[in-house]
Amino acid sequence: MNTVVNRQWLLKQRPEREVAQDHFDLVTTTLEPPESGQVLIKNEFLSFEPAQRGWLNDLPSYIAPVKLGEVMRAMAVGTVVESKHPDYQIGDRLMGGFGWQDYYRGDGQELVFPIKTVQPDIPISYPLHIYGLTGMTAYFGLFDIGQPSSGDTVVISGAAGATGSVVGQMAKIKGCRVIGIAGGEKKCAWLKQELGFDEAIDYRNEDVHQRLNELCKNKIDIFFDNVGGAILDQALVNIAIGARVVLCGGISSGYHGKEVPPGPANYMQLVIRRSRMEGFLVLDYLDKFPQAIAEMQGWVDAGLIKVKEDIVDGLEQCPQVLAGLFKGNNFGKQLVRV
């Protein structure tokens, strides 16, 4: 195969607050054919999640930040178009941290998430969310940290996102009363009418504190938090005795490197209600993924979990798509089709 033209988004400067296109450079390069032990993969879908904003900060974290001049890190799925790797053939579908670019050339070992085969009998994008890190975040956050029981009241912030929507559906499978917090009438209607949530609170048009007080005063057994900030504070006022607060994300902060917002003012409710608040990283559960994915696939196949993708076309859209996550633009799992 001849050299291929490859567009790449490189990190130009670190954002201090909101991420914007000016923080990246879109460059065009050429890629030589793969060497021994390498593959050339044509990216088809890129995954977007709030954690990517945190990777832009030059701060200690669970993985190293993206370096200036590097291809922006992202999970992706694609198809092998040329291979000199003994384990992969032309036409194989692979997933890995291939980044914001048209093609990936390498052996995958230097990536945060090594390449792995995408099952041929499922949509190629599904391992980027429901059968990947997003779905597993929902699964282990709810079951390992939240520990739901039938009859529990479960409240989820960011409920119309890729993680929150799955958490709510799994909680319903386990017999819980589920209340979602989301932005806009359309998202709230989807939660109730399509996903079977018992109630939905529109944070853009309703008083969250008042609605939580009406729907579940002192009765929240599990609060699955993707947002942080004021909504976390308002939920803490309404937790039950022995509640579990699952800290999954803090999208209200924008994952900024500077001017981090203050912690919750109502944290003493954890003492008063003899409750716990715990964060987690899904990467700690990698060895348990196969069994959890099999269970998740059973629920999806049975129609018990519905999957929604928000797909934007074009590699050139990447910076604004990432920025849009922090404005609540996505409806379901945010993807870019390269």
Secondary structure, DSSP 8 states (H G I E B T S, - for coil): ---EEEEEEEE-S--SSS--GGGEEEEEEEE----TT-EEEEEEEEE--THHHHTTS-S--SS----TTSB----EEEEEEEE--TT--TT-EEEE---SBSEEEE-STTSSS--EE--TTS-TTGGGTTTSHHHHHHHHIIIIII---TT-EEEEETTTBHHHHHHHHHHHHTT-EEEEEESSHHHHHHHHHTS--SEEEETTTS-HHHHHHHHHTT-EEEEEESS-HHHHHHHHTTEEEEEEEEE---GGGTT-SSS-----TTTTHHHHTT-EEEE--GGGGGGGHHHHHHHHHHHHHTTSS---EEEEE-GGGHHHHHHHHTTT--SBEEEEE-
